[in-house]
Amino acid sequence: SVKRFMGRGPKDLEREGTDRRFLQYRFAPTDAGSPGIVRFQVEGDRGPRLVTPIEVSAEILRALRQRAEEQLGGELEGAVITVPAYFDDAQRQATKDAGRLAGLNVLRLLNEPTAAALAYGLDKKKEGRFAVYDLGGGTFDVSILDLRDGIFTVMATAGDTALGGDDMDQALAELLLSKHPRAAELRAVLAQAPGRSRALLATARAVKHHLTNADSITLDIEELGGHRISVSRAEFEAAIAPILARTGGPCRRALKDAELKPEELQGIVLVGGATRVPAVRQYVAQLFGQTPLSDLDPDQVVALGAAACGSSCA
């Protein structure tokens, strides 16, 4: 989720309208004491402290490095880090800095759509044009790739670096809250309790996962005073419809830039955990007029492609 803030300053967030509603306390950045640099207030062993998005990202990469070294039984020679195709130079540099801070030898940054295409083995096809629809936790981008004789050419790319599964969690949490008879009162309480609001987001995420395979769920929500609430997949889909609609604009723009019509594409590749949601797959199928490819785990497909690239980068 911190990807939304990589390479961004407070003025960028204001210009982009980054969501700071009460349930988004995870993303309540402050530049206090360091003008021009976004910092997050987190709770540490010695009390609150401020950390940058680069430091947060470095902690994630450091943990991943430790896991890899334990599995492989030695130090890593290098790493390929993937980024949204829509990342600008500042965001890419911030990602490199995070990798170095985590003690990684960053061999290269690889665009996530290209990594996904590699994982699907699309590079083995003689030719074809494919769209990669990548909806992750914090960011969204779409790329149109032209594959000829095993060589990729990026025809167009578009996206939104502040759109993803996090927004679905937010919408579902709002829906759960609205079903409580004392919603207004609880909203005020949650605004002053970031820990409790984060817990509600985590509950909403679990409900989202459940509704991927079920039509409804009923549960007692501790963050809402133990109130018993039922929510259906149809209600969830209605709540996230505006979010899905926001992905349509970049898709149509990418097709226009590539001077292609949907029917001229040989396939649509789904990437990112948020594409597990049935409504997302239905929306993509309707938008492009064909059933998207989903053979590989959307959470792993980018990493698999990066691994395929790693050997040639070393």
KAJO-V885274 format. One record per run of one state. SS is the DSSP state (a for helix, b for strand, c for the rest). FROM is the first residue (numbers start at 1). LEN is the number of residues. Records with the same first field share a line. If there is no record, write none. Layout:
# KAJO-V885274
SS = FROM-LEN ; FROM-LEN
This chain:
# KAJO-V885274
c = 1-1 ; 6-4 ; 17-5 ; 28-1 ; 31-8 ; 45-2 ; 73-6 ; 84-5 ; 102-4 ; 120-2 ; 125-2 ; 136-4 ; 149-2 ; 161-4 ; 179-4 ; 192-2 ; 211-5 ; 225-2 ; 258-4 ; 265-2 ; 272-1 ; 277-1 ; 289-4 ; 294-7 ; 314-1
a = 2-4 ; 10-7 ; 22-6 ; 53-20 ; 89-13 ; 112-8 ; 122-3 ; 165-14 ; 183-9 ; 194-17 ; 222-3 ; 233-25 ; 262-3 ; 273-4 ; 278-11 ; 301-13
b = 29-2 ; 39-6 ; 47-6 ; 79-5 ; 106-6 ; 127-9 ; 140-9 ; 151-10 ; 216-6 ; 227-6 ; 267-5 ; 293-1
